[in-house]
Amino acid sequence: MHPLLVPGAWLLEGSYFPTGKPMEHLVGVTEVHASEEFPETLRVAGEVRDAGNPASRPVATSFHLDVVSTTTVRFRMDSLLLGTVLVGGGFYDNDAMVLRYTSPDSRILGFESYVRCGANAMRSTGALLVDGAPVTSWLGHLERVIEPGRRV
């Protein structure tokens, strides 16, 4: 099973490259939770902040992955104010996952990947475009949080 499809927490450190702005070094945490009623539905929630400024406001994100088969997932990001804002899907195996998504009006297009790089680590890359123009891209490293006494 791909590591992102297993409930747990990940420490995140990465570089974000917003178009027309300086690179940002961010740190944060990402948590994966399975639905009690539908365990094949996972909520991936994260929070990042500027690594150089501990007083900076965190930015939260959240999306859902539905495990459809042994190789495919559906992607959905919702907003309390706007409803479903991004939909898509992806493919995975034990070591890699690639997701692609778009807004219902097709103005926003994004993709990201998660590649295992060790027993408890992943690399994440991605990009987001609006109206065909790049808005941001990122390179990140995720390290699984191991709870004392728990085996992964």
C-alpha positions in Angstrom: 0.0 0.0 0.0 1.3 3.5 -0.7 2.3 5.3 2.5 0.0 8.2 2.0 -3.0 5.8 2.0 -2.2 4.6 5.5 -3.6 6.7 8.4 -1.0 8.6 10.4 0.9 11.9 10.6 3.8 13.3 8.6 6.2 16.2 9.3 6.6 18.3 6.2 9.5 20.5 5.1 9.6 22.0 1.7 10.2 24.8 -0.8 7.4 26.5 -2.5 8.0 28.6 -5.6 5.1 31.1 -6.1 5.3 32.7 -9.5 6.8 36.2 -9.4 7.7 36.0 -5.7 10.7 34.7 -3.7 10.9 31.0 -2.9 9.3 30.2 0.5 10.7 27.6 2.9 7.8 26.0 4.7 7.4 23.5 7.6 4.3 21.8 8.8 2.4 18.6 9.4 0.0 16.5 7.3 -2.4 14.0 8.9 -4.3 11.2 7.1 -7.5 10.0 8.7 -9.8 7.2 7.5 -13.5 7.6 7.6 -15.1 5.4 10.3 -18.1 4.6 8.1 -16.2 4.3 4.9 -12.5 3.3 5.6 -11.6 3.6 1.9 -12.2 7.3 2.1 -9.3 9.2 3.6 -9.1 12.8 4.7 -5.7 14.4 4.2 -5.3 17.6 6.2 -2.2 19.7 6.4 -1.0 22.9 7.9 2.2 24.8 6.9 3.9 28.0 7.9 6.9 30.0 7.0 9.9 28.1 8.4 11.8 31.4 9.1 9.1 33.0 11.1 7.6 30.9 13.9 5.0 33.7 14.5 3.6 33.4 10.9 0.0 32.4 10.4 -0.4 28.7 9.4 -2.1 27.9 6.1 -4.4 24.9 6.2 -5.4 22.6 3.4 -7.6 19.5 3.3 -8.6 17.0 0.6 -10.2 13.6 0.3 -8.9 10.5 -1.4 -11.2 7.6 -2.2 -9.4 4.4 -2.8 -11.2 3.0 -5.9 -9.0 0.0 -6.7 -5.6 -1.4 -6.0 -4.2 1.2 -8.4 -6.5 4.2 -8.6 -7.9 6.9 -6.3 -10.4 9.7 -6.7 -9.4 13.2 -5.5 -11.8 15.9 -4.1 -11.2 19.2 -2.3 -14.1 21.0 -0.7 -14.6 24.5 0.7 -17.2 25.4 3.3 -18.0 28.6 1.3 -17.6 27.3 -2.3 -18.5 23.6 -2.1 -16.4 21.3 -4.2 -13.5 23.3 -5.7 -11.2 20.6 -7.1 -11.9 17.1 -8.5 -9.7 14.5 -10.1 -8.0 11.3 -9.6 -4.7 9.4 -9.7 -2.8 6.3 -9.7 -0.6 4.6 -7.2 1.5 1.6 -6.4 3.5 0.8 -3.2 6.2 3.4 -3.9 4.6 6.2 -6.0 1.4 8.1 -6.3 0.5 10.8 -8.9 -2.7 13.0 -8.6 -4.2 15.3 -11.1 -7.2 17.6 -10.5 -9.1 20.5 -11.9 -11.8 23.0 -10.8 -15.3 22.4 -12.1 -14.9 25.3 -14.5 -11.5 24.0 -15.6 -9.8 27.3 -14.7 -7.6 25.6 -12.1 -5.4 22.6 -13.0 -3.0 20.9 -10.6 -0.9 17.8 -10.2 1.2 16.4 -7.5 3.3 13.3 -6.8 4.3 11.4 -3.6 7.3 9.0 -3.9 8.5 6.8 -1.1 12.2 7.4 -0.3 12.9 5.1 2.6 10.8 3.2 5.1 9.2 6.3 6.7 9.7 9.1 4.2 8.3 10.5 1.0 9.1 13.3 -1.5 6.3 15.4 -2.8 6.3 17.6 -5.9 3.6 19.5 -7.6 2.3 22.5 -9.5 -0.8 24.6 -9.8 -1.9 26.6 -12.8 -4.8 29.1 -13.2 -6.0 29.9 -16.7 -3.0 28.1 -18.0 -0.5 30.2 -16.1 1.7 28.7 -13.4 0.8 30.0 -9.9 3.1 27.9 -7.7 5.1 24.7 -7.6 6.7 22.8 -4.7 9.2 20.3 -3.6 8.7 18.7 -0.2 9.9 16.0 2.1 7.6 14.2 4.4 8.7 12.1 7.4 6.3 9.8 9.2 5.7 10.6 12.9 6.3 7.4 14.8 4.4 7.2 18.1 6.3 5.7 21.0 5.5 2.0 21.2 3.9 1.9 17.7 5.4 -0.1 14.9 4.9 1.1 11.3 
